Amino acid sequence: MTNEQIDKIVNDFLVSFNKMCVNDRKDLLERERTINYEHGSRIKKYRVTHRIKKKKDEWLIEAVSNGFWIFKRKFPLLRIVRNNNRISFYGMFTYDFPDFELHQLKSKLDTYLSNCKKQSYDTFTKS
């Protein structure tokens, strides 16, 4: 399998993933910051879309805030790494994914998507 074929599979996954986030209202991230002044803490909400950043044999899917174009915030979600004929997943919700063969990529990404759908709202959106 070539990197172009993997690109197509990952791009198709990303479209499905962004649709899932919008439909399940998981297209935002909440970050709680402790402030040591008069206030205890505050919660900052970022509206995000997930995008791919590609390097050689590596695809990084990250949530990017839709804020001002210079100061966009980026939050890594999933890193897909190709090692010869094997694929590795790194990131959130990837504990159950040991290294696997290239031809299993689409099914593993579908499984990853269903795992993300099953996560509770708080688990998925708070960091």
N, C-alpha and C positions, 0 to 999 in steps of 0.2 A: 504494500500500500504506500502510495507516495504522500508527500506532505500536502499536496494540493487536494487530494481526496480527504485527508484529515481536516484540512481547512474547511471544506464543504460540510463535513459532518459536524464540526464544532460550530460553524456559523448557523446551521439549521438548529442545533441545540440551543444556541443563544437566542434565536427568535422565539422558540418555545418557552425558554426560561423567562424572558422578558414579558411574554404574554401571561405566564403563570403569575409573575409578580404583580402585574397590574390587576388581573382578575381576582387574586387572593388578597389584594391590598398589602403586598409585601414589598412595594417599590419605594420604601423609605428606610432609613436607618436612624436610630435614636442613640445618641451618645450622651452619657451622663458625666458631667465634669464637676468635681468637688471644688468649691471656691472657699478659701479660708478667710474670707472677710466676714461681713455681717450675715451673709446668706449661707445656707448649708450646701446646696448643690443646684445645678440647673441642667435641664435637658435640652439639647440642641437636636433638631430634626433636620435631616438631609433627604431631599427627594432625589432618588438615584435611578439610573439606568445602567444595565450591565453591558460592558464592552470587552472586546478582545484586544490584547496587546501581544503581538507575535514576535518571537525571536526564532532563531534556528532551532528546530526540534523542540520548541517550547511555546505553549499557548497560555497566557495569563488572562483569566476572566476576573474583572474587577468591577465593583460598583463605583460609578463616577457621579458626583453630585451635579445637578443642573444649575449651579450658581454662576457667578461671574466667571467669564472664560479664563481669566488669568489665574484665579485662585480656586480652581476646582479641587475638591477633596476626592481622594481615591481610596477605596477599601477593598483589599484583595479577597476574593471568594474561592477560586479554584485555579490551581496551576496544573496543567497537563504537560507531562514531559515524556518525550519519546527516547528510549534507549535501545537502539538497534531495532529488534522486532518486538519490543515490549513497551507498554504504556504504564506510567505511574500517575496517580492523582495525589495532589497535596493541597491541603486547605481545610475549610470548614466542611464538616459532615463527610469526611473521606476515610474514616477509620475502618470501615467495612470493605474497603477496596484494595486488596493486595495487587501487586503488579499483574498485568494480564496481557494477552496477545492483541496485536493490532486489529484483527478482524472482530474483536469483541467491543470495540470502542463505542459504537452506536448503542448497543444494549446496556453498557455500563453507564453511559450518559443518561439514558432513559431511566435507569434505576436511580441515578443521582437526582434527577428531576423529581421523581416520585418521593424520594427521601426528603427533599426540600419542601414538597407540598405537605408532607405529614408533620413537619416541624410546627410547633405552636407559634403563634404570632410573636410572642415575647422572645422566644429563643432565636427566631430568625432576624428580627429587626433591632434588637438591643445589643449594644456592645459596650 
